Amino acid sequence: MFRGLSKALDWLQELPSLHYKHAPSNERMLCLLKHCGNPERKVRFVHITGSKGKSSTSQSLAYLLSKQGKRTGLFSSPHIQSYNERIKIDNQPISDDEFLVVINEVHTAAQNCSSQGSRPTFFEKIFSAALLYFQKKHCEWVVVEVGIGGLHDSTNVITPQLSIITNIELEHCDILGYSIEEITYEKAGIIKTGVPVLLGSQTHNVVFNIVRKTAEHQTSPLYIYDSCTQHSIRKQGIDGITATLAVTPCAYRGKSNSAQTSNTQVRSKALLTHIVQNQMLATLGLAILRKHAHTIETLPAKLYFPQSAQLPCRGELLHNTLYLDIAHTPQSLSNTLRFCSMFFSQSILLLGISQDKEHERIAKAIALYLPCFQRIIVTKAGSIKPQNPTLLYNALKNTESHFKKQSTRRSTLRCINDHYTAFEKALAYAKKKHAVLVICGSSYLCSDCRKYYLTEYLSHVS
């Protein structure tokens, strides 16, 4: 029994968040839940996976359900400032006292499971704590974001009312596989028998083919975002985005494809179009839940996603000075840097990518936008994951001659190993040049810099 949250969190982190691709089942997870009273059987879920956009889609759908008066839980990762952020009800993080209560219950359950075999990991323990909390608080709906992959993820012990698969790219290749096909099979593993599945926009055609075959095998109605929606971005700027959205929830090759079209005007404080597209994906998810006989109201003529409906460090602009985005895949980084090149006349780039990412592909993908920055600093991706910033620095250096030929504007490229030192130097230079400091890449880098900026830097300059 832990008397304080600090000691309880130390216990949570005793074993890392290992994901066992070749494990035959989620035996440890199932054992934990059994000794916790099987809270996963008492709540309705939406399960969300993907390579890009799963966090903002999860947050958006939870927001939409809450706006309909449904008591809605959200389990997501990673956190930015505290572990409490991973477990929310109606956008409010779990309190320290309530967190301590459910961790103590999971600790007791884990002791029973440890006597029967291997010890549960961090991710298994915190997900069990989340499920206990959602059950205790009588949540009507819980949106669950997958940790990594899907098929062998610890969250894949739930039976949802809807599964959502966002855009799939190469990621976590050492765990999920080194091809789009392998990764898609892992992601499609969240599809359950008879449960409708929604597939977001995809870059690779093979994703659709694999998901379609899996859905057919599981006799699950399949909804394709690009077939069920039409949208148009009307306005984009520093104040947000306005768009129109038409939603027609027709299942792919369904027996009855008659569905009413809902026309909605979407206003969002999000700055990036792909985040608004994730909000539209969540909106379609809501319409599908309604179609499948759940007590969901019709879509309103106007939808507004305020800043509170956004996740921190996902296209977040603080005081018109610091721009944070945990974009870390080639496509998402390209989207973010394209936005910065359009709307920030003066900007500095601080970039940190984890060691398991493909630095050469990232360098090639973002080379076009690098001349838009006066200074580019490569650093460590925060203080947790193993990394060598010179890998990305050298990859960018190899593209330097190319992007200098494409632009008359000269950018300086530097590598600073310590990310706090890199942040201080970048922020000082941005302030001197009246520029926006753009921080991209690892969630750990964005988290550390955001926390330092809000707690240390602002207190010194005020």
N, C-alpha and C positions, 0 to 999 in steps of 0.2 A: 504494500500500500504506500503510494507516494503522497507526501503531505504538501508538496509544492510543485508547480508546473515545470519549473526548471529541471528538477530531477526526473520528472515524468518524460520530458522531451529528450533528456539524455538516454533514457531507456529506449525510446522510440528509435533512436539513431544508432543503437548498438550494432545492428547489422544493416548493410547498405540496401538500397532498393534494387536488388538483383531481379532480373527477369530471365526465367529459364525457358529458352525457346524449345528445348528438347524434353522438357518435363511432360510426363504423360497426363497430368491433370493438375488442378489447383488444390491439391490435397491439404496443404497447410492452411490455405485460405478457408476451405470448407470446414476444417477442424476448428479454426478460430470462431467462425460464425456459428457453428453448432454449439460451442460452449458459451456463446454470447446470446443464445436463444433464437438464432436464425432471424435477425432483424430484416434481412433481405427479402423475406417472404411476406412482409407486411406493408410494403410501400410500392407505388407505381413508378416505374423508371423510364427515362429516355437515355439511351446509351450512345455516345458519340466518339468516333475515332477519325483518323486522318493524319496527314503529314503537315498540312497547313490549315489554319482556320478553325481547328477543333475547339480551342479555348474561347475564341470570340463567339463562335456559334453556340457553345454551351452557355456562356454568360447571357447571350441574347435571348435564347429560348427560355432560360430560367426567368429572365426579366419579363418576357411576354406572359408566361404563366402566372407570375406574381401579379401583374397588372390586371389579370382576369379574376383576381381575388382568391387564387389558389395558393395555399401555403406550400412554398416551393424550396426544396433544398438543392444545393449545388456542390458537387465535389469536383475540384479541379486541381491542376498542378502545372508548373511549379508555383510556389508562392513568391511574392516580391519582397515583402517586409517581414511577415511573420507566418508561422505554420497555421495560425488561426484562419488565414485567408483561404485555405484549401477547403474549409468546411463552412458553408454559409446557408442561412435561411432567409429568404426574401432580401438578399444582398447584404445581410448583416453577418459578419464573421462570428463564429462561436466564441463565447466569453472564456476567459482563462479558467474560471471556476467550473464551468460546464465541460470544458476540455479536460480538465483534471479528472472529473468524475468518470467520463467515458474511457479515458486512458487507463484508469485503475481497473475498470471492468475488463478491458481488453488484456491487461497484464495478468489478471487472474485466469482468464481463458487461455492465454499463451502458456502459462505454467502447466496447465493440464495438457496442452498440445505438445509441449516440449518433452514431456515424459513419454510421449508416444513416438517421438522421432525428432526431426530437425526443427530448429527454432525459426519462427516467422521473421520475415524481413521488415524493414521500416515501412515500405509501401503497403504491405499486407496489414500491418498493425494500424496505420493511420486510416486506411480505408474501412477497416472494421469499426474503428472509433466513430467514423463519419456515419456509417449505417446505424450504429446504436443511437447516435444523437438524433438522426432524422426520424427514427422510429419513436424515440421518447417524446419528440416534439410534434408527433402526429402530422408529419408532412403528407400532403395529398399527392405531390409529385416530387421526384428527385431527378435532376439531370446529372449524369455521371460521365465525366471525361476520362477516356482511357489513358493509362500512363504511357505505355509504349506498345505499339502493335495492336493487338486485339485478341487473337486466338488464345495466346498463353498469358495474357495480362491478368493481374490479380482481380481486376474489376469484372472479368468475364464469368462471374458466378451469379450474376443477376439475370432475370428474364424480363426484358423491357417491354413496353407497349410500342416502342418505335426505336429503330436503330438508324443512326445517321453516319454516313461516311463522307467526309470532306475531301478536298483535293489530295491526291497521293503523289508523292515524289520520292526520290532516293533519300533515305535518312536512316540513321542508326543501323548502317549496313552490317556492322559486326554482330548485331543481334538479330535483325529481321531478314537479312539477305542482301545480296549485291545486285539484284535486278528488280525492276518494277513489278514483274510477275510474282516473285517471292514475297515482296512487301505487301502486295495486294492480297494475296492468299492469307497473310497474317491479319490484315485489317478486316477482311471479309469474314473472319472467324467470329465476329460479334453477331452475325446474322443468326437468329433463332427460328425454329420451326413455326411457321404461320405468323410471325411477327413482321409487320411492314417495315421496309427499309427504304431510306431516302439517300440517293447518291448525288452529291454535289458536282459542280463543274469539274471536268478533268482535263489534264493536258495530254494524257496518254490513252489511246483507244483501248489498249489491252485491259485497262482497269474496268471499263464497262463490261467487257466480255466475261471477265472472271467473276465480277459481282453478279452479273445476270445469271450465270450458270449456278452460282452458289445459292442465289435467291430461288431459282427454279427447283434446285435439289431440296431446299428447305420449305418449299411451297409458300414462300413469303412474297406478298405483293411488293413490287418494285416501283418506286417513283424516281423519275429522272428530273433533276432540277431544271435543266435546259429545256426539257419538253413541257414542264408544268408551269413555267413562268415566262413572262416577258417584262423586261425592265429597261428604264432609260435614265441615265444620270442627267439631271437638269442643271445642277449648279454644284461646283466644288470650290472650296476656299478654306481659309484659316478658321472660319466660323463653323465649318461643317459641310455637309452634303445634303442636297435635296434630290429625290428620285421619284419616279412613278413605278408602280409594281402591279402587274396583273397575275393572279394566282389561280390555276386550274388544276386541282389535285387528281389527275388521271393516272392510274397505275399502268405501267408498261405491259401491253398485251393482256390487260385485265378483262374479265368476263363482262363487266359493265363499266364502260369508260365515260359514262355521263357524270359530269361534275360541274358545279356552278362556278363561274369565274368571279373572283373578288378583285375589285380595283381599289388600290390603296396608294395614297401619297405618303412617302417615307421621308421624314426629316431626321437627320442624325448629327450629333456632335462629333462623330468620327471624322477623321481627316482623310483617311485612305479609302479608295473605292472598294478594295477587296474586303475591308472590314464591313462596309455597308452591304456587300454581296453576301457576306456571312450572316448579317442580320436578316437579309431577305431569305436566305436558306432556312434560318430559324423560323421565319414567318410561314414559309411553306410547311415546315414541320408541324407548326401549330394547326394549320388547315388540315393536314393529314390526320392528326389526332382527333380532330372534330369529325372528320369523315368516318373514322372507325368507332363511332358511337360513344366517344367520351364526352363528358359534360363541358365542352369548350364552346365559348361564344363565337359568333361569326367575326371575321376580321373587320375592324373598323375602317372607315373611309380614310382616316388619317392616323398614321403611326409616328410616334416621336421617341427616339432613342437618346436620352440625355447623357451627359458626361458620366453620370453615376452608373449608367448601363454599360460603360466601357471598362475594360480591364486596364490596370496601370501597365505602362511600358509596352502598350500596343498602339503605336502611333500617338503617343501622349506628348503634348506640348505644355511645358511648365513656364509660366511667366514670360512667354515669348523669347525665352533664353535657351532652354534645354529641351531637346526633342529626343524621346526614347522609343525604341522599337526593337523587340526581341526577334526580328526577322533574322533567320539564320540559314535558310535554303537559298540557292541561286535565284529562283523566281521571286521569292518574297523580298529579298534584298534589292533586286532590280525594281520592284514596285515601290519600295520605300524611297530609294535614292532618286527614282524618277519624280516622285512627289516633291522631294526636297529641292531638286533642280528647278522645278516649276514655281515654287512658292517662297523659297528663301533666297534672297538676292546675295547674301553673304553667309557662308556657312563653313564650319569645321567638322571633320568626320573623325570620330573615335570608334574603332572597330576591333572587336575581339571575338574569335570563333574557336569553339572547342576542338580539341585535337582529332576527334573522330569524324569531323566534317571534311568534305572534299574541297580543299583549298584551291586547286587549279580550276575547277569548274566555277567556284564562287568568284575567283579573280576575273575570269573571262566574262562572266555574266554581268558584273558591275563595272567593267572597265570603261564603258561608254559614259558613265555618269561621274567618274572620278575627277575630270577636269572642272566640274562645277564647284568643287571644294577648294578653298584656299590652302588648307593644310589637312593632311590625312595622317592619323596616328594609329598604328597597329599596336595592340597590347594583349595582355593575358585576358582570357574570357572569365574574369572573376577569380574567386579564391578557392574554388572547390574542385572542378574537373581537371584532370591532367591535361597539360597543354604546352605548346611550344610556339609562341607568337611569331618566331622567325619563319615558320612554314608559310603562313599567310603573307607575311612581309615579302618573302622571296617570290611567292606567286604573283603578288601585285607588282613587284619590281620588274618581273619579266614582261608584264603588260605595259609598263610605263612608257617605253618608246612608242608603243602603238597609240596610247591615248594622247600623248603629247603631239603626235602628228595630226590628230583629229581636232585639236583645239589650240588656239593661240594663247589661251589662259594657262598659266603655269601653276602647278600644284606641287607642294613639297610633301614627300613621303618619309615618315620616320617610324622607328620601332622603339617603344619604351616598355620594358618588361613588366614593371610594377604598375598595376592598373590604377591605383590611387594616385601615384605620381603622374601618370599619363593623363588622368582626369583633371588634376589640378593645373597642369600646364596647358591642356586644351581649353579649359574654362577661362584661364587668364588670358590666353591669346584671343579667344572669342570675344571676351569683354573689351579688350583693347581695340579690336576691329569692328565692334558693334555687330557681331555675327551671331548666328544661332549655332550652338554646339549640338551636333547630331550624334547620338550613341546607338550603335546597332550591333546585333550578333547575339551573344549568349545572354540568357535570362539572368545568369549570375552577375555578369558585368553590368547590365542595366539596373539590377536590383541594388548592387553595392553603390553605384554612382548616384542613383536616385535617393537612397537613404542618406548618403553623405551630403548631398546637395541640400536636402530638406532639413537635416538635423545639425550639420556642422557649418556648411558654407553660409547659408542664409543667416544664421545666428551671429556670424562674424561680421557680415557686411551690413547688418541692420543697426 
